[in-house]
Amino acid sequence: MTQNKKHLAKILKRKRMQKQPPADLSVIESERVFKVELPQEGMRVDRFVLERTPWMSRTKAVHAFDEERVLKNGQPVAPGKKLRAGDEVKLILPPPHEDITEMGRIPYDIVYEDDGMFVVSKPPHLIVHPTGGYRYTTLLNALHLKFQGTDVFPRLVNRIDKETSGLILCGKTGKFTGKLGKALEDKEVIKDYLALVEGVVEQDHQFINLAIGKDEDAEVTMLRRIDPNGQHASTEVTVVERFKRFSLVRCRLHTGRTHQIRVHMKAIGHPLVGDHHYGLRDELLESDMGDPPPPPTKNESPYGFKEGDSEADVTERIRAADTAMRHEYEALGKGERVPRGNSDALILGRCALHSHYLKLTHPSTKQELELTAPLPWDMQAAVDRIRASQ
């Protein structure tokens, strides 16, 4: 797809988002019904359904067609069937396998709010929107529940990874979300992250300008790597504090590529602490404070993927591992010791990345907004332990 076509597709997507109120994600759905409009004339049914259900994988879509849970004008339809304007497509949804009551217990803080927008600070170990095995227990579901019964349908303007904590920009209406999205696309929103990284970063201030592309050799499709033929990517890095074997840095994004900070910091020899995919270790442990420390340990997969796993097997294993990590995070927050073996214990159990700062011009008032979220307690505790071990 050419750049002009990509730009046009973004504009059309933004206009659709402004016109159509999203589904209420606080309501447990049994089906979704979509009307085919003229721009979708000739589109395959499977592509049409997948574009409107970003939380559903291709494998789950195949199962939905095999189980005749996708109907066109009331009749089961083959995935490759072409659509015509005016057709009605119905997706019958299976019952949820999640504990729906969790939706009302999801923690987050609203650090700014007005009539058109708000900014949320999320904790780590929380998916931001429905995807994969998470349909109802995400931040976006919880936000829909908060505004249930009002004319507000929260939309996320930017997203951060499950393990990343910190600030997320949200719109209350499609029109306002479109304005915020355009500001983000036009690089009018400043985003800073704090990261705890391996090793001592020597330069006080530097720009990392290295193109990023998909890692075609990786089993996980979302992973990225430095690729001269990839997309331009620029990260500004400033050292906040140096320790004997680690550094706390501030990373300002000048582009917004997938896993950009994680890939760029690895590229200069300072991967993030606790980064399962790009780092040296899965966790920061008490033994890592020793002098000399033991070699860092890292599993091939934190979720224990096995050859021959079905998608259901993988989904359940991911959910179980995520739940365990979240419970350990909560235990550490209560001051409890989380053991590792007979003589070791956990200090930090996630990728040490925090969305710390947002600066933007308010689309309506034209006032400059500056918002910050201090280091969450788990990263702050890790920094304090490292500093004390010097």
Contacts in CASP RR format, 6 or more apart in sequence:
PFRMAT RR
TARGET T0000
AUTHOR 0000-0000-0000
METHOD contacts of the structure
MODEL  1
MTQNKKHLAKILKRKRMQKQPPADLSVIESERVFKVELPQEGMRVDRFVL
ERTPWMSRTKAVHAFDEERVLKNGQPVAPGKKLRAGDEVKLILPPPHEDI
TEMGRIPYDIVYEDDGMFVVSKPPHLIVHPTGGYRYTTLLNALHLKFQGT
DVFPRLVNRIDKETSGLILCGKTGKFTGKLGKALEDKEVIKDYLALVEGV
VEQDHQFINLAIGKDEDAEVTMLRRIDPNGQHASTEVTVVERFKRFSLVR
CRLHTGRTHQIRVHMKAIGHPLVGDHHYGLRDELLESDMGDPPPPPTKNE
SPYGFKEGDSEADVTERIRAADTAMRHEYEALGKGERVPRGNSDALILGR
CALHSHYLKLTHPSTKQELELTAPLPWDMQAAVDRIRASQ
1 9 0 8 1.000
10 185 0 8 1.000
12 39 0 8 1.000
14 178 0 8 1.000
14 181 0 8 1.000
14 182 0 8 1.000
17 155 0 8 1.000
17 174 0 8 1.000
17 177 0 8 1.000
17 178 0 8 1.000
18 174 0 8 1.000
18 175 0 8 1.000
18 177 0 8 1.000
18 178 0 8 1.000
21 153 0 8 1.000
21 174 0 8 1.000
22 153 0 8 1.000
22 155 0 8 1.000
23 29 0 8 1.000
23 32 0 8 1.000
24 144 0 8 1.000
24 148 0 8 1.000
24 153 0 8 1.000
25 130 0 8 1.000
25 136 0 8 1.000
25 138 0 8 1.000
25 140 0 8 1.000
25 141 0 8 1.000
25 144 0 8 1.000
26 103 0 8 1.000
26 141 0 8 1.000
26 144 0 8 1.000
26 145 0 8 1.000
26 148 0 8 1.000
28 96 0 8 1.000
28 100 0 8 1.000
28 136 0 8 1.000
29 93 0 8 1.000
30 92 0 8 1.000
30 93 0 8 1.000
31 90 0 8 1.000
31 91 0 8 1.000
31 92 0 8 1.000
31 93 0 8 1.000
32 52 0 8 1.000
32 53 0 8 1.000
32 90 0 8 1.000
32 91 0 8 1.000
32 93 0 8 1.000
33 88 0 8 1.000
33 89 0 8 1.000
33 90 0 8 1.000
33 91 0 8 1.000
34 48 0 8 1.000
34 49 0 8 1.000
34 52 0 8 1.000
34 88 0 8 1.000
34 89 0 8 1.000
34 90 0 8 1.000
34 91 0 8 1.000
35 86 0 8 1.000
35 87 0 8 1.000
35 88 0 8 1.000
35 89 0 8 1.000
36 43 0 8 1.000
36 48 0 8 1.000
36 83 0 8 1.000
36 84 0 8 1.000
36 85 0 8 1.000
36 86 0 8 1.000
36 87 0 8 1.000
36 88 0 8 1.000
36 89 0 8 1.000
37 85 0 8 1.000
37 86 0 8 1.000
38 85 0 8 1.000
40 48 0 8 1.000
40 83 0 8 1.000
40 85 0 8 1.000
41 83 0 8 1.000
41 84 0 8 1.000
41 85 0 8 1.000
42 82 0 8 1.000
42 83 0 8 1.000
42 84 0 8 1.000
43 82 0 8 1.000
43 83 0 8 1.000
44 79 0 8 1.000
44 80 0 8 1.000
44 81 0 8 1.000
44 82 0 8 1.000
44 83 0 8 1.000
45 70 0 8 1.000
45 72 0 8 1.000
45 77 0 8 1.000
45 78 0 8 1.000
45 79 0 8 1.000
45 80 0 8 1.000
45 81 0 8 1.000
45 82 0 8 1.000
45 83 0 8 1.000
45 89 0 8 1.000
46 61 0 8 1.000
46 65 0 8 1.000
46 79 0 8 1.000
46 80 0 8 1.000
48 83 0 8 1.000
48 89 0 8 1.000
49 56 0 8 1.000
49 61 0 8 1.000
49 64 0 8 1.000
49 70 0 8 1.000
49 89 0 8 1.000
49 91 0 8 1.000
50 56 0 8 1.000
50 58 0 8 1.000
50 61 0 8 1.000
53 61 0 8 1.000
53 91 0 8 1.000
54 129 0 8 1.000
54 130 0 8 1.000
54 131 0 8 1.000
55 129 0 8 1.000
55 130 0 8 1.000
55 131 0 8 1.000
55 132 0 8 1.000
55 133 0 8 1.000
55 134 0 8 1.000
55 135 0 8 1.000
56 64 0 8 1.000
56 132 0 8 1.000
57 132 0 8 1.000
57 311 0 8 1.000
59 311 0 8 1.000
60 132 0 8 1.000
60 311 0 8 1.000
61 79 0 8 1.000
62 79 0 8 1.000
64 70 0 8 1.000
64 91 0 8 1.000
64 92 0 8 1.000
65 77 0 8 1.000
65 78 0 8 1.000
65 79 0 8 1.000
68 76 0 8 1.000
69 91 0 8 1.000
69 92 0 8 1.000
69 93 0 8 1.000
69 94 0 8 1.000
70 76 0 8 1.000
70 77 0 8 1.000
70 79 0 8 1.000
70 89 0 8 1.000
70 90 0 8 1.000
70 91 0 8 1.000
70 92 0 8 1.000
71 77 0 8 1.000
71 89 0 8 1.000
71 90 0 8 1.000
71 92 0 8 1.000
72 81 0 8 1.000
72 83 0 8 1.000
72 87 0 8 1.000
72 88 0 8 1.000
72 89 0 8 1.000
72 90 0 8 1.000
73 87 0 8 1.000
73 88 0 8 1.000
74 88 0 8 1.000
74 90 0 8 1.000
77 89 0 8 1.000
83 89 0 8 1.000
96 135 0 8 1.000
96 136 0 8 1.000
97 133 0 8 1.000
98 133 0 8 1.000
98 134 0 8 1.000
98 135 0 8 1.000
98 136 0 8 1.000
98 137 0 8 1.000
99 137 0 8 1.000
100 136 0 8 1.000
100 137 0 8 1.000
102 136 0 8 1.000
102 137 0 8 1.000
103 136 0 8 1.000
103 137 0 8 1.000
103 141 0 8 1.000
103 142 0 8 1.000
103 145 0 8 1.000
104 142 0 8 1.000
104 145 0 8 1.000
106 126 0 8 1.000
106 137 0 8 1.000
106 138 0 8 1.000
106 139 0 8 1.000
106 141 0 8 1.000
106 142 0 8 1.000
107 123 0 8 1.000
107 126 0 8 1.000
108 120 0 8 1.000
108 121 0 8 1.000
108 122 0 8 1.000
108 123 0 8 1.000
108 126 0 8 1.000
108 139 0 8 1.000
108 142 0 8 1.000
108 143 0 8 1.000
109 120 0 8 1.000
109 121 0 8 1.000
109 373 0 8 1.000
110 118 0 8 1.000
110 119 0 8 1.000
110 120 0 8 1.000
110 121 0 8 1.000
111 119 0 8 1.000
111 120 0 8 1.000
111 121 0 8 1.000
111 167 0 8 1.000
111 371 0 8 1.000
111 373 0 8 1.000
112 118 0 8 1.000
112 119 0 8 1.000
112 369 0 8 1.000
112 371 0 8 1.000
113 119 0 8 1.000
114 362 0 8 1.000
115 172 0 8 1.000
116 171 0 8 1.000
116 172 0 8 1.000
116 173 0 8 1.000
116 176 0 8 1.000
116 364 0 8 1.000
117 169 0 8 1.000
117 170 0 8 1.000
117 171 0 8 1.000
117 172 0 8 1.000
117 176 0 8 1.000
117 180 0 8 1.000
117 362 0 8 1.000
117 363 0 8 1.000
118 154 0 8 1.000
118 170 0 8 1.000
118 171 0 8 1.000
118 172 0 8 1.000
119 167 0 8 1.000
119 168 0 8 1.000
119 169 0 8 1.000
119 170 0 8 1.000
119 358 0 8 1.000
119 371 0 8 1.000
120 139 0 8 1.000
120 143 0 8 1.000
120 167 0 8 1.000
120 168 0 8 1.000
120 170 0 8 1.000
121 165 0 8 1.000
121 166 0 8 1.000
121 167 0 8 1.000
121 168 0 8 1.000
121 373 0 8 1.000
122 128 0 8 1.000
122 139 0 8 1.000
122 160 0 8 1.000
122 165 0 8 1.000
122 166 0 8 1.000
122 168 0 8 1.000
123 165 0 8 1.000
123 329 0 8 1.000
123 376 0 8 1.000
124 162 0 8 1.000
124 163 0 8 1.000
124 164 0 8 1.000
124 165 0 8 1.000
124 329 0 8 1.000
124 350 0 8 1.000
124 376 0 8 1.000
124 378 0 8 1.000
125 162 0 8 1.000
125 163 0 8 1.000
125 322 0 8 1.000
125 325 0 8 1.000
125 326 0 8 1.000
125 329 0 8 1.000
125 350 0 8 1.000
126 138 0 8 1.000
126 139 0 8 1.000
126 162 0 8 1.000
126 326 0 8 1.000
127 134 0 8 1.000
127 137 0 8 1.000
127 138 0 8 1.000
127 139 0 8 1.000
127 162 0 8 1.000
128 138 0 8 1.000
128 139 0 8 1.000
128 140 0 8 1.000
128 156 0 8 1.000
128 159 0 8 1.000
128 160 0 8 1.000
128 162 0 8 1.000
128 168 0 8 1.000
129 138 0 8 1.000
129 139 0 8 1.000
129 140 0 8 1.000
129 156 0 8 1.000
129 159 0 8 1.000
130 136 0 8 1.000
130 138 0 8 1.000
130 140 0 8 1.000
130 141 0 8 1.000
131 138 0 8 1.000
132 315 0 8 1.000
133 315 0 8 1.000
133 318 0 8 1.000
133 319 0 8 1.000
134 319 0 8 1.000
135 141 0 8 1.000
139 156 0 8 1.000
139 168 0 8 1.000
140 154 0 8 1.000
140 156 0 8 1.000
143 154 0 8 1.000
143 170 0 8 1.000
144 153 0 8 1.000
144 154 0 8 1.000
146 154 0 8 1.000
147 153 0 8 1.000
147 154 0 8 1.000
147 172 0 8 1.000
152 172 0 8 1.000
152 173 0 8 1.000
153 172 0 8 1.000
153 173 0 8 1.000
153 174 0 8 1.000
154 170 0 8 1.000
154 171 0 8 1.000
154 172 0 8 1.000
155 170 0 8 1.000
155 171 0 8 1.000
155 172 0 8 1.000
155 174 0 8 1.000
155 177 0 8 1.000
156 168 0 8 1.000
156 169 0 8 1.000
156 170 0 8 1.000
157 168 0 8 1.000
157 169 0 8 1.000
157 170 0 8 1.000
157 171 0 8 1.000
157 177 0 8 1.000
157 178 0 8 1.000
157 180 0 8 1.000
157 181 0 8 1.000
157 184 0 8 1.000
158 168 0 8 1.000
158 169 0 8 1.000
158 184 0 8 1.000
158 189 0 8 1.000
158 191 0 8 1.000
159 168 0 8 1.000
160 166 0 8 1.000
160 168 0 8 1.000
160 355 0 8 1.000
161 259 0 8 1.000
161 351 0 8 1.000
161 353 0 8 1.000
162 322 0 8 1.000
163 350 0 8 1.000
163 351 0 8 1.000
163 353 0 8 1.000
164 193 0 8 1.000
164 351 0 8 1.000
164 353 0 8 1.000
164 354 0 8 1.000
164 355 0 8 1.000
165 353 0 8 1.000
165 354 0 8 1.000
165 355 0 8 1.000
165 373 0 8 1.000
165 376 0 8 1.000
165 379 0 8 1.000
166 354 0 8 1.000
166 355 0 8 1.000
166 356 0 8 1.000
166 373 0 8 1.000
166 376 0 8 1.000
167 355 0 8 1.000
167 356 0 8 1.000
167 357 0 8 1.000
167 358 0 8 1.000
167 371 0 8 1.000
167 372 0 8 1.000
167 373 0 8 1.000
168 355 0 8 1.000
169 180 0 8 1.000
169 184 0 8 1.000
169 189 0 8 1.000
169 358 0 8 1.000
169 360 0 8 1.000
170 177 0 8 1.000
171 177 0 8 1.000
171 180 0 8 1.000
176 363 0 8 1.000
176 364 0 8 1.000
179 363 0 8 1.000
180 189 0 8 1.000
180 360 0 8 1.000
180 363 0 8 1.000
183 189 0 8 1.000
183 360 0 8 1.000
183 361 0 8 1.000
183 363 0 8 1.000
187 254 0 8 1.000
187 255 0 8 1.000
188 360 0 8 1.000
188 361 0 8 1.000
189 358 0 8 1.000
189 359 0 8 1.000
189 360 0 8 1.000
190 252 0 8 1.000
190 357 0 8 1.000
190 358 0 8 1.000
190 359 0 8 1.000
190 360 0 8 1.000
191 252 0 8 1.000
191 253 0 8 1.000
191 355 0 8 1.000
191 357 0 8 1.000
191 358 0 8 1.000
192 250 0 8 1.000
192 251 0 8 1.000
192 252 0 8 1.000
192 253 0 8 1.000
192 356 0 8 1.000
192 357 0 8 1.000
192 358 0 8 1.000
193 250 0 8 1.000
193 251 0 8 1.000
193 252 0 8 1.000
193 253 0 8 1.000
193 261 0 8 1.000
193 353 0 8 1.000
193 354 0 8 1.000
193 355 0 8 1.000
193 356 0 8 1.000
194 240 0 8 1.000
194 248 0 8 1.000
194 249 0 8 1.000
194 250 0 8 1.000
194 251 0 8 1.000
194 353 0 8 1.000
194 354 0 8 1.000
194 356 0 8 1.000
194 375 0 8 1.000
194 379 0 8 1.000
195 248 0 8 1.000
195 249 0 8 1.000
195 250 0 8 1.000
195 251 0 8 1.000
195 261 0 8 1.000
195 265 0 8 1.000
195 272 0 8 1.000
195 352 0 8 1.000
195 353 0 8 1.000
195 354 0 8 1.000
196 246 0 8 1.000
196 247 0 8 1.000
196 248 0 8 1.000
196 272 0 8 1.000
196 273 0 8 1.000
196 348 0 8 1.000
196 352 0 8 1.000
196 379 0 8 1.000
196 382 0 8 1.000
196 383 0 8 1.000
196 386 0 8 1.000
197 246 0 8 1.000
197 247 0 8 1.000
197 248 0 8 1.000
197 249 0 8 1.000
197 265 0 8 1.000
197 270 0 8 1.000
197 271 0 8 1.000
197 272 0 8 1.000
197 273 0 8 1.000
197 352 0 8 1.000
198 245 0 8 1.000
198 246 0 8 1.000
198 269 0 8 1.000
198 270 0 8 1.000
198 271 0 8 1.000
198 272 0 8 1.000
198 273 0 8 1.000
198 279 0 8 1.000
198 280 0 8 1.000
199 245 0 8 1.000
199 246 0 8 1.000
199 247 0 8 1.000
199 270 0 8 1.000
200 242 0 8 1.000
200 243 0 8 1.000
200 244 0 8 1.000
200 245 0 8 1.000
200 246 0 8 1.000
200 247 0 8 1.000
201 237 0 8 1.000
201 239 0 8 1.000
201 242 0 8 1.000
201 247 0 8 1.000
201 249 0 8 1.000
201 268 0 8 1.000
201 270 0 8 1.000
203 237 0 8 1.000
203 239 0 8 1.000
204 238 0 8 1.000
204 239 0 8 1.000
205 236 0 8 1.000
205 237 0 8 1.000
205 238 0 8 1.000
205 239 0 8 1.000
206 236 0 8 1.000
206 237 0 8 1.000
206 268 0 8 1.000
207 234 0 8 1.000
207 235 0 8 1.000
207 236 0 8 1.000
207 237 0 8 1.000
207 254 0 8 1.000
208 233 0 8 1.000
208 234 0 8 1.000
208 235 0 8 1.000
208 236 0 8 1.000
208 237 0 8 1.000
208 264 0 8 1.000
208 265 0 8 1.000
208 267 0 8 1.000
208 268 0 8 1.000
209 232 0 8 1.000
209 233 0 8 1.000
209 234 0 8 1.000
210 226 0 8 1.000
210 233 0 8 1.000
210 263 0 8 1.000
210 264 0 8 1.000
210 267 0 8 1.000
211 226 0 8 1.000
211 227 0 8 1.000
211 228 0 8 1.000
211 229 0 8 1.000
211 230 0 8 1.000
211 231 0 8 1.000
211 232 0 8 1.000
211 233 0 8 1.000
212 224 0 8 1.000
212 225 0 8 1.000
212 226 0 8 1.000
212 227 0 8 1.000
212 230 0 8 1.000
212 231 0 8 1.000
212 233 0 8 1.000
212 257 0 8 1.000
212 258 0 8 1.000
212 259 0 8 1.000
212 260 0 8 1.000
212 263 0 8 1.000
212 264 0 8 1.000
213 224 0 8 1.000
213 225 0 8 1.000
213 226 0 8 1.000
213 227 0 8 1.000
213 229 0 8 1.000
213 230 0 8 1.000
213 231 0 8 1.000
213 257 0 8 1.000
214 221 0 8 1.000
214 223 0 8 1.000
214 224 0 8 1.000
214 225 0 8 1.000
214 227 0 8 1.000
215 223 0 8 1.000
215 224 0 8 1.000
215 225 0 8 1.000
218 225 0 8 1.000
219 305 0 8 1.000
220 277 0 8 1.000
222 258 0 8 1.000
222 259 0 8 1.000
223 259 0 8 1.000
223 277 0 8 1.000
224 257 0 8 1.000
224 258 0 8 1.000
224 259 0 8 1.000
224 260 0 8 1.000
224 263 0 8 1.000
225 263 0 8 1.000
226 263 0 8 1.000
226 267 0 8 1.000
231 255 0 8 1.000
231 257 0 8 1.000
232 255 0 8 1.000
233 255 0 8 1.000
233 256 0 8 1.000
233 257 0 8 1.000
233 260 0 8 1.000
233 263 0 8 1.000
233 264 0 8 1.000
234 254 0 8 1.000
234 255 0 8 1.000
235 251 0 8 1.000
235 252 0 8 1.000
235 253 0 8 1.000
235 254 0 8 1.000
235 255 0 8 1.000
235 260 0 8 1.000
235 261 0 8 1.000
235 264 0 8 1.000
236 251 0 8 1.000
236 252 0 8 1.000
236 254 0 8 1.000
237 249 0 8 1.000
237 250 0 8 1.000
237 251 0 8 1.000
237 252 0 8 1.000
237 264 0 8 1.000
237 265 0 8 1.000
237 268 0 8 1.000
238 249 0 8 1.000
238 250 0 8 1.000
238 252 0 8 1.000
239 247 0 8 1.000
239 248 0 8 1.000
239 249 0 8 1.000
239 250 0 8 1.000
240 247 0 8 1.000
240 248 0 8 1.000
240 249 0 8 1.000
240 250 0 8 1.000
241 247 0 8 1.000
241 248 0 8 1.000
241 383 0 8 1.000
241 387 0 8 1.000
242 248 0 8 1.000
243 386 0 8 1.000
243 387 0 8 1.000
243 390 0 8 1.000
244 389 0 8 1.000
244 390 0 8 1.000
245 293 0 8 1.000
245 386 0 8 1.000
246 273 0 8 1.000
246 386 0 8 1.000
247 270 0 8 1.000
248 383 0 8 1.000
249 265 0 8 1.000
249 270 0 8 1.000
250 356 0 8 1.000
251 261 0 8 1.000
251 264 0 8 1.000
251 265 0 8 1.000
253 260 0 8 1.000
253 261 0 8 1.000
257 263 0 8 1.000
259 277 0 8 1.000
259 278 0 8 1.000
261 272 0 8 1.000
261 353 0 8 1.000
262 271 0 8 1.000
262 272 0 8 1.000
262 275 0 8 1.000
262 277 0 8 1.000
262 278 0 8 1.000
262 351 0 8 1.000
262 353 0 8 1.000
263 278 0 8 1.000
265 271 0 8 1.000
265 272 0 8 1.000
265 278 0 8 1.000
266 272 0 8 1.000
266 275 0 8 1.000
266 278 0 8 1.000
266 279 0 8 1.000
271 278 0 8 1.000
271 279 0 8 1.000
271 280 0 8 1.000
272 278 0 8 1.000
272 279 0 8 1.000
272 351 0 8 1.000
272 352 0 8 1.000
272 353 0 8 1.000
273 279 0 8 1.000
273 281 0 8 1.000
273 284 0 8 1.000
273 348 0 8 1.000
273 351 0 8 1.000
273 352 0 8 1.000
273 382 0 8 1.000
274 281 0 8 1.000
274 282 0 8 1.000
274 283 0 8 1.000
274 284 0 8 1.000
274 348 0 8 1.000
274 349 0 8 1.000
274 350 0 8 1.000
274 351 0 8 1.000
274 352 0 8 1.000
275 351 0 8 1.000
275 352 0 8 1.000
276 282 0 8 1.000
276 298 0 8 1.000
276 299 0 8 1.000
276 301 0 8 1.000
276 302 0 8 1.000
276 351 0 8 1.000
279 298 0 8 1.000
280 296 0 8 1.000
280 298 0 8 1.000
281 288 0 8 1.000
281 296 0 8 1.000
281 297 0 8 1.000
281 298 0 8 1.000
282 297 0 8 1.000
282 298 0 8 1.000
282 299 0 8 1.000
282 302 0 8 1.000
282 349 0 8 1.000
283 297 0 8 1.000
283 340 0 8 1.000
283 346 0 8 1.000
283 347 0 8 1.000
283 348 0 8 1.000
283 349 0 8 1.000
284 346 0 8 1.000
284 347 0 8 1.000
284 348 0 8 1.000
284 349 0 8 1.000
284 352 0 8 1.000
284 382 0 8 1.000
285 340 0 8 1.000
285 344 0 8 1.000
285 345 0 8 1.000
285 346 0 8 1.000
285 347 0 8 1.000
286 344 0 8 1.000
286 345 0 8 1.000
286 346 0 8 1.000
286 347 0 8 1.000
287 293 0 8 1.000
287 294 0 8 1.000
287 343 0 8 1.000
287 344 0 8 1.000
288 294 0 8 1.000
288 296 0 8 1.000
288 347 0 8 1.000
289 347 0 8 1.000
289 385 0 8 1.000
289 386 0 8 1.000
289 389 0 8 1.000
290 389 0 8 1.000
291 389 0 8 1.000
302 321 0 8 1.000
303 314 0 8 1.000
303 317 0 8 1.000
303 318 0 8 1.000
303 321 0 8 1.000
304 317 0 8 1.000
304 321 0 8 1.000
305 314 0 8 1.000
305 317 0 8 1.000
306 313 0 8 1.000
309 317 0 8 1.000
325 349 0 8 1.000
325 350 0 8 1.000
328 338 0 8 1.000
328 346 0 8 1.000
328 349 0 8 1.000
329 349 0 8 1.000
329 350 0 8 1.000
329 378 0 8 1.000
331 338 0 8 1.000
332 338 0 8 1.000
332 346 0 8 1.000
332 378 0 8 1.000
332 381 0 8 1.000
333 377 0 8 1.000
333 378 0 8 1.000
337 345 0 8 1.000
338 345 0 8 1.000
338 346 0 8 1.000
339 345 0 8 1.000
339 346 0 8 1.000
340 346 0 8 1.000
347 381 0 8 1.000
347 382 0 8 1.000
347 385 0 8 1.000
348 378 0 8 1.000
348 379 0 8 1.000
348 381 0 8 1.000
348 382 0 8 1.000
349 378 0 8 1.000
350 378 0 8 1.000
352 379 0 8 1.000
352 382 0 8 1.000
354 373 0 8 1.000
354 375 0 8 1.000
354 376 0 8 1.000
354 379 0 8 1.000
355 373 0 8 1.000
356 372 0 8 1.000
356 373 0 8 1.000
356 374 0 8 1.000
356 375 0 8 1.000
357 370 0 8 1.000
357 371 0 8 1.000
357 372 0 8 1.000
357 373 0 8 1.000
358 369 0 8 1.000
358 370 0 8 1.000
358 371 0 8 1.000
358 372 0 8 1.000
359 368 0 8 1.000
359 369 0 8 1.000
359 370 0 8 1.000
359 371 0 8 1.000
360 368 0 8 1.000
360 369 0 8 1.000
361 367 0 8 1.000
361 368 0 8 1.000
361 369 0 8 1.000
362 368 0 8 1.000
362 369 0 8 1.000
374 380 0 8 1.000
375 383 0 8 1.000
END
